[in-house]
Amino acid sequence: MTAILRARGLGKRYRRRWALSDCTVEIPAGHVTGLVGPNGAGKSTLLNLAAGMLAPTTGTIEVCGGRPADGPEQLAKVGFVSQDTPTYAALSVADHLRLGARLNTGWDDALARARVERLGLDPAQRAGRLSGGQRAQLALTLGIAKRPELLLLDEPVAALDPLARREFMQDLMEAVAEHELSVVLSSHVVADLERVCDHLVVLSASRVQVAGEVDELLAGHHRLTGPRRDPATLPSDQHVVTAGHTDRQTTLVVRTDGPIHDPSWTVSQVGLEDLVLAYMSRPDVGRDTRPVLEVLR
Ligand SMILES: Nc1ncnc2c1ncn2[C@@H]1O[C@H](COP(=O)(O)OP(=O)(O)OP(=O)(O)O)[C@@H](O)[C@H]1O
């Protein structure tokens, strides 16, 4: 696997609070990777570290084989659309495209113009007069037309209507297929990611809870339902992600590479949303190794 993003022991602390802790993850090139987690999980922090907008407190991060934002060549390889969809209020849509062409060596002007036209954006309209969704579309157009190797998108579809969301995701998949683009996009809405992502990173409580190829993650997780039982009695190769009990019944989500032979369990598949929720609701989230709130020494 060629990694487009590689983090080792990466952490970012704001005063006493760890926004991201002990993050070791590799994101493969040529894929759309979903970064999913609840509000405050550390998604924006990881994307900002990857874009070189923030410096790590601990550990290292590499994107496209180099340090983030380390010189013009490295800057040209990475496109970043932050959560606040940055545009210049006083500049028109056409000005933004001209600016994009000036600042980016690999600028694809035909693509930018075609996209603006298809979206029905008036080239003469100032960005400050666009709706929130239109501004987001403009910022996304700039990110795609830059033709980066890696496109980092922080909640790109949050401001878009459902049809625009679907079209945007379609655009993204086409760009990945045609131009060997790698994409990492964050969202806390799994349904948004389900259609386009083939790789997933679940962040919760400032930590990576699980990461991998979506198909492999789905194949390796099962829901087990059966008579009430202590999860500690399961074979050691069955890792319990979550456990729920009634007086008589136990329901578990487990991760395992092998088949489940125990006939007392009813085994069912786990969907992506269930899998993400299972990791987000783990009782030990944030407590397993280093505390989320660490006392400054
Ligand atoms: N500039 C900052 N100063 C202090 N704390 C910050 C700062 N930016 C982020 N944080 C804290 O870091 C943690 C992670 O924030 P981050 O924005 O990375 O989360 P997120 O997963 O992107 O959340 P959301 O889905 O709400 O956008 C949060 O607890 C947040 O309060």
Ligand as a Chemical Component Dictionary entry (heavy atoms), coordinates in Angstrom:
data_LIG
# 
_chem_comp.id                   LIG 
_chem_comp.type                 NON-POLYMER 
_chem_comp.pdbx_formal_charge   0 
_chem_comp.three_letter_code    LIG 
# 
loop_
_chem_comp_atom.comp_id 
_chem_comp_atom.atom_id 
_chem_comp_atom.alt_atom_id 
_chem_comp_atom.type_symbol 
_chem_comp_atom.charge 
_chem_comp_atom.model_Cartn_x 
_chem_comp_atom.model_Cartn_y 
_chem_comp_atom.model_Cartn_z 
_chem_comp_atom.pdbx_ordinal 
LIG N1  N1  N 0 -8.017  26.646 18.663 1  
LIG C1  C1  C 0 -8.423  25.832 19.643 2  
LIG N2  N2  N 0 -8.178  26.132 20.927 3  
LIG C2  C2  C 0 -8.542  25.297 21.934 4  
LIG N3  N3  N 0 -9.186  24.127 21.751 5  
LIG C3  C3  C 0 -9.461  23.771 20.493 6  
LIG C4  C4  C 0 -9.103  24.600 19.380 7  
LIG N4  N4  N 0 -9.512  23.969 18.243 8  
LIG C5  C5  C 0 -10.089 22.807 18.645 9  
LIG N5  N5  N 0 -10.072 22.695 19.975 10 
LIG C6  C6  C 0 -10.594 21.560 20.774 11 
LIG O1  O1  O 0 -10.045 20.370 20.256 12 
LIG C7  C7  C 0 -11.021 19.328 20.237 13 
LIG C8  C8  C 0 -11.127 18.763 18.839 14 
LIG O2  O2  O 0 -11.672 19.766 17.976 15 
LIG P1  P1  P 0 -11.857 19.556 16.408 16 
LIG O3  O3  O 0 -12.332 20.855 15.856 17 
LIG O4  O4  O 0 -10.630 18.942 15.846 18 
LIG O5  O5  O 0 -13.046 18.469 16.397 19 
LIG P2  P2  P 0 -13.974 17.983 15.201 20 
LIG O6  O6  O 0 -14.001 16.496 15.293 21 
LIG O7  O7  O 0 -13.557 18.581 13.913 22 
LIG O8  O8  O 0 -15.407 18.552 15.627 23 
LIG P3  P3  P 0 -16.658 19.054 14.744 24 
LIG O9  O9  O 0 -17.295 17.836 14.163 25 
LIG O10 O10 O 0 -17.530 19.700 15.763 26 
LIG O11 O11 O 0 -16.148 20.008 13.707 27 
LIG C9  C9  C 0 -12.317 19.947 20.748 28 
LIG O12 O12 O 0 -12.446 19.605 22.105 29 
LIG C10 C10 C 0 -12.110 21.426 20.594 30 
LIG O13 O13 O 0 -12.778 22.130 21.608 31 
# 
loop_
_chem_comp_bond.comp_id 
_chem_comp_bond.atom_id_1 
_chem_comp_bond.atom_id_2 
_chem_comp_bond.value_order 
_chem_comp_bond.pdbx_ordinal 
LIG N1  C1  SING 1  
LIG C1  N2  SING 2  
LIG C1  C4  DOUB 3  
LIG N2  C2  DOUB 4  
LIG C2  N3  SING 5  
LIG N3  C3  DOUB 6  
LIG C3  C4  SING 7  
LIG C3  N5  SING 8  
LIG C4  N4  SING 9  
LIG N4  C5  DOUB 10 
LIG C5  N5  SING 11 
LIG N5  C6  SING 12 
LIG C6  O1  SING 13 
LIG C6  C10 SING 14 
LIG O1  C7  SING 15 
LIG C7  C8  SING 16 
LIG C7  C9  SING 17 
LIG C8  O2  SING 18 
LIG O2  P1  SING 19 
LIG P1  O3  DOUB 20 
LIG P1  O4  SING 21 
LIG P1  O5  SING 22 
LIG O5  P2  SING 23 
LIG P2  O6  DOUB 24 
LIG P2  O7  SING 25 
LIG P2  O8  SING 26 
LIG O8  P3  SING 27 
LIG P3  O9  DOUB 28 
LIG P3  O10 SING 29 
LIG P3  O11 SING 30 
LIG C9  O12 SING 31 
LIG C9  C10 SING 32 
LIG C10 O13 SING 33 
# 
